[in-house]
Amino acid sequence: MGAISDFIRHHYRHFNGAALVDAAQAYVKHLDDGGQMLVTLAGAMSTAELGLSLAEMIRRGKVHAISCTGANLEEDIFNLVAHDHYVRIPHYRYLSPEQEEELLDQHLNRVTDTCIPEFEAIRRIEGAVLDEWQRADKARQQFFPHEFMYKILRSGVLEEHFQIDPKDSWMVAAAERDLPMFVPGWEDSTLGNIYAAHCISGDIDNVHTVRSGIEYMMSLAEWYQATCRKGSIGFFQVGGGIAGDFPICVVPMLQQDLQLADTPRWGYFCQISDSTTSYGSYSGAVPNEKITWGKLSASTPKFIIESDATIVAPLIFAYVLGE
């Protein structure tokens, strides 16, 4: 083990720190025992540049599938091509409404302390992906949102615009490995809105050129059934929301709705959560509640780390990588 892992094991002995160590060690054991891991990404993890650690996890075979929001799908690529144009605002809590308007006038869209530049990031990617949407539309082909992103990354059309080392982009790593991906609720994203606009304007004839969330669940079911034959599948949830709630349901769907009773439940579960359980959120439910829905078993290794994912996830990834 490396210096980061040694530091974690020495100092993180209690409370959420201890939960982090337990979860990381169980992640390693799950893989050592021949298991695979699905990672889910909610919030603004891509804008937080989680790719700095996640990309290496993908390259080293520590992540076998990803479920993420449409925002995380696109924002890793936004950062890839426009990093130098992002604006960080450390004292964002003290911005006045008038200052927020000034950011809008500068076409800077704020995500907490970071502003995404519209033209250098969003419009640049729009131009590249619109070409792929229209090409597929004319050929009467249909692809998932992540497949269109893989296409523009593999085509080389963006390479001249790269502003970070591509090894720090988790989407580049995913495209290189043709990683299975599931993007539920893609419509709730910047590119989802842009796609709707191009359908309304007539630039795209068939709205189903981009495949739907129901088709993603069907694809996930196919992947789960094929993968669980090789070994146990774990579930590592960064944040909450649809990125996690959607894929974890594939097991009860297969067991209860398709009557495939021999479908194994998830073999490992960890969530980095900032949700309050008593508020009644699905995302913030403690792992044991998931037993009642047929998602986890009583014997499933289960962990919840109530902390900031931007702090915890890179530490766990470093531990799993032996750093």
C-alpha positions in Angstrom: 0.0 0.0 0.0 1.1 3.6 -0.6 1.4 6.7 1.5 -2.2 7.8 1.2 -3.5 4.3 2.2 -1.1 4.2 5.1 -2.3 7.7 6.2 -5.9 6.6 6.0 -5.4 3.4 8.0 -3.4 5.2 10.7 -5.7 8.3 11.2 -9.2 7.2 10.2 -10.2 5.1 13.2 -13.6 6.2 14.2 -17.0 7.5 13.0 -17.2 8.4 9.3 -13.4 8.0 9.0 -13.7 4.4 10.2 -16.6 3.8 7.8 -14.4 5.1 5.0 -11.7 2.6 5.8 -14.1 -0.3 6.2 -15.8 0.5 2.9 -12.5 0.8 1.1 -11.2 -2.5 2.4 -14.4 -4.2 1.5 -14.2 -2.7 -2.0 -10.7 -4.3 -2.4 -11.9 -7.6 -1.0 -14.9 -7.6 -3.4 -12.6 -7.2 -6.4 -10.1 -9.7 -5.1 -12.9 -12.3 -4.7 -13.6 -11.9 -8.4 -16.5 -9.4 -8.1 -17.2 -6.4 -10.3 -18.3 -2.9 -9.4 -20.8 -0.4 -10.7 -20.1 3.2 -9.7 -22.9 5.8 -9.7 -22.2 9.6 -10.0 -24.7 12.2 -8.8 -24.3 15.9 -8.2 -21.6 17.8 -10.0 -18.8 15.3 -9.6 -17.4 15.9 -13.1 -17.2 19.7 -12.5 -15.5 18.8 -9.2 -12.9 17.0 -11.4 -13.4 13.6 -9.9 -11.9 12.3 -13.2 -8.5 13.0 -11.6 -9.0 9.8 -9.6 -11.9 8.0 -11.3 -10.1 7.8 -14.7 -7.3 5.7 -13.2 -9.9 3.5 -11.5 -11.4 2.8 -14.9 -8.1 2.2 -16.6 -7.0 -0.2 -13.9 -10.1 -2.3 -14.1 -11.5 -1.2 -10.7 -14.8 0.1 -12.2 -16.8 -2.1 -14.5 -19.8 0.1 -15.3 -21.0 3.6 -14.5 -24.5 5.1 -13.9 -24.5 8.8 -13.9 -26.6 11.9 -14.5 -26.6 13.6 -17.9 -24.8 16.5 -16.2 -21.9 14.3 -15.1 -21.8 12.7 -18.6 -21.4 16.1 -20.3 -19.5 18.1 -17.7 -16.4 15.9 -17.8 -16.1 16.7 -21.5 -16.9 20.4 -20.9 -13.9 20.5 -18.5 -11.8 18.6 -21.0 -12.1 21.2 -23.7 -12.6 24.4 -21.7 -10.7 24.0 -18.4 -8.7 27.2 -18.8 -11.9 29.3 -19.3 -13.6 28.1 -16.1 -13.8 30.7 -13.4 -13.5 29.8 -9.7 -15.3 32.0 -7.1 -14.1 30.9 -3.7 -16.4 33.4 -1.8 -19.6 32.5 -3.8 -21.7 32.6 -0.6 -21.4 36.4 -0.6 -22.4 37.1 -4.2 -25.2 39.6 -4.6 -28.1 39.0 -7.0 -26.6 41.8 -9.1 -23.2 40.0 -9.2 -25.0 36.8 -10.3 -26.6 38.7 -13.1 -23.1 39.9 -14.2 -22.0 36.3 -14.3 -24.9 35.5 -16.6 -24.1 38.4 -18.8 -20.6 36.9 -19.1 -22.1 33.6 -20.1 -20.7 32.0 -16.9 -23.0 29.3 -15.4 -22.2 28.9 -11.7 -22.0 25.5 -10.0 -21.2 26.4 -6.3 -17.7 27.9 -6.6 -17.1 27.1 -10.2 -18.4 28.8 -13.4 -18.8 26.8 -16.6 -18.2 29.0 -19.7 -21.0 28.7 -22.1 -19.3 29.2 -25.5 -16.0 27.5 -24.8 -17.6 24.4 -23.1 -21.3 24.0 -23.9 -21.5 25.4 -27.4 -18.3 23.7 -28.5 -19.6 20.3 -27.5 -23.0 21.1 -28.9 -21.5 21.6 -32.3 -19.6 18.3 -32.2 -22.5 16.2 -30.9 -25.1 17.8 -33.2 -23.2 16.5 -36.1 -23.4 13.0 -34.7 -27.1 13.4 -33.8 -27.9 14.5 -37.4 -25.8 11.8 -39.0 -27.6 9.1 -37.0 -31.0 10.8 -37.6 -30.4 10.8 -41.4 -29.3 7.1 -41.3 -32.3 6.3 -39.1 -30.0 5.0 -36.4 -30.5 5.2 -32.6 -27.9 5.4 -29.9 -27.7 6.1 -26.2 -26.5 9.5 -24.9 -23.2 8.0 -23.7 -22.7 6.4 -27.1 -22.9 9.8 -28.8 -20.3 11.1 -26.3 -18.0 8.1 -27.1 -18.4 8.9 -30.8 -17.2 12.5 -30.5 -14.3 11.5 -28.2 -13.2 8.7 -30.5 -13.5 10.8 -33.7 -10.7 13.1 -32.7 -12.7 16.2 -33.5 -12.2 17.6 -30.0 -8.5 16.8 -29.6 -7.2 20.2 -30.7 -9.3 21.8 -28.0 -8.1 19.7 -25.1 -7.1 21.9 -22.1 -6.3 19.2 -19.6 -4.3 16.0 -19.9 -6.8 13.5 -21.3 -5.7 10.9 -18.7 -7.6 13.0 -16.1 -10.9 12.7 -18.0 -12.9 9.8 -16.8 -15.0 9.9 -20.0 -11.9 9.5 -22.1 -11.0 6.5 -20.0 -14.5 5.1 -20.3 -14.5 5.5 -24.1 -11.1 3.8 -24.4 -12.5 0.8 -22.5 -15.9 0.9 -24.0 -17.2 0.9 -20.4 -20.9 0.0 -20.0 -22.8 3.1 -19.0 -26.3 4.0 -18.0 -27.5 7.6 -17.9 -31.0 7.7 -16.5 -32.9 11.0 -16.8 -30.5 12.3 -19.4 -33.2 14.7 -20.5 -32.5 16.7 -17.3 -29.1 18.0 -18.6 -27.8 20.9 -20.7 -27.4 18.7 -23.8 -30.8 17.1 -23.1 -32.3 20.6 -23.3 -30.3 21.4 -26.4 -31.4 18.1 -28.1 -35.0 19.0 -27.4 -34.5 22.4 -28.9 -33.1 20.9 -32.1 -36.0 18.5 -32.3 -38.5 21.4 -31.9 -36.7 23.4 -34.6 -36.7 20.5 -37.0 -32.9 20.0 -37.1 -33.6 16.4 -36.0 -36.6 14.5 -37.3 -36.9 11.5 -35.0 -36.9 12.4 -31.3 -36.0 8.7 -30.6 -32.6 9.1 -32.4 -31.3 9.4 -28.8 -32.5 6.3 -27.0 -34.6 6.6 -23.8 -34.4 5.8 -20.1 -36.6 2.7 -20.4 -34.2 1.4 -23.0 -31.4 2.1 -20.5 -33.1 -0.1 -17.9 -33.5 -2.8 -20.5 -29.8 -2.5 -21.3 -28.9 -2.5 -17.6 -30.9 -5.7 -17.1 -29.1 -7.4 -19.9 -25.7 -6.3 -18.5 -26.6 -7.4 -15.0 -27.7 -10.8 -16.1 -24.6 -11.4 -18.2 -22.2 -10.0 -15.6 -23.6 -11.7 -12.5 -22.8 -15.1 -14.0 -19.1 -14.2 -13.8 -19.2 -13.0 -10.1 -20.8 -10.8 -7.6 -21.7 -7.2 -8.6 -21.1 -4.4 -6.1 -22.7 -0.9 -6.0 -20.6 2.1 -5.1 -22.9 5.2 -4.9 -21.4 8.7 -5.0 -24.2 10.9 -3.8 -27.8 10.1 -4.3 -30.5 10.9 -6.8 -31.5 9.1 -10.0 -27.9 8.0 -10.8 -28.1 5.6 -7.9 -31.9 5.1 -7.4 -32.3 3.9 -11.0 -29.7 1.2 -11.4 -30.1 -0.3 -7.9 -33.7 -1.2 -8.9 -32.6 -3.6 -11.7 -32.4 -6.5 -9.2 -36.0 -6.3 -7.8 -37.2 -5.7 -11.4 -35.5 -8.9 -12.5 -36.6 -10.9 -9.5 -40.1 -9.6 -9.0 -41.3 -8.2 -12.3 -39.7 -10.7 -14.6 -40.0 -13.5 -12.1 -36.3 -14.4 -12.3 -36.1 -15.5 -8.7 -32.5 -16.7 -9.0 -31.2 -13.3 -9.8 -28.5 -12.5 -7.2 -28.8 -9.2 -5.2 -26.0 -6.6 -5.1 -23.0 -8.2 -3.4 -21.5 -5.0 -1.9 -23.0 -1.6 -1.2 -21.5 1.7 -0.2 -22.9 5.2 -0.4 -21.2 8.5 0.2 -24.3 10.5 1.4 -25.1 14.0 2.5 -28.8 13.2 2.8 -30.9 13.2 6.0 -32.6 9.9 6.4 -35.5 11.2 8.6 -36.6 13.5 5.8 -38.0 10.5 4.0 -35.6 10.5 1.0 -35.0 7.4 -1.0 -31.5 8.6 -1.7 -30.7 9.0 2.0 -32.2 5.7 3.1 -29.9 3.6 5.3 -28.7 0.4 3.5 -30.9 -1.9 5.6 -34.0 -0.3 4.2 -32.9 -1.6 0.8 -33.3 -5.2 2.1 -37.0 -4.7 2.2 -37.1 -3.8 -1.5 -35.1 -6.8 -2.5 -32.0 -4.8 -3.5 -29.6 -6.0 -0.8 -29.4 -9.1 1.4 -28.9 -9.3 5.1 -25.4 -10.6 4.4 -24.4 -7.9 1.9 -21.4 -5.8 3.1 -23.1 -2.4 3.6 -21.6 1.0 4.3 -22.8 4.6 4.4 -20.3 7.4 4.8 -22.1 10.7 5.7 -19.7 13.2 4.3 -18.6 15.2 1.3 -18.1 13.0 -1.8 -15.4 15.4 -3.2 -13.3 14.6 -0.1 -14.2 10.9 0.4 -14.4 9.4 -3.1 -10.8 10.3 -4.1 -9.5 8.8 -0.8 -11.4 5.6 -1.3 -10.2 5.4 -4.9 -6.6 6.0 -3.8 -7.0 3.2 -1.3 -8.4 0.8 -3.9 -5.5 1.7 -6.2 -3.0 1.1 -3.5 -1.7 4.6 -3.5 
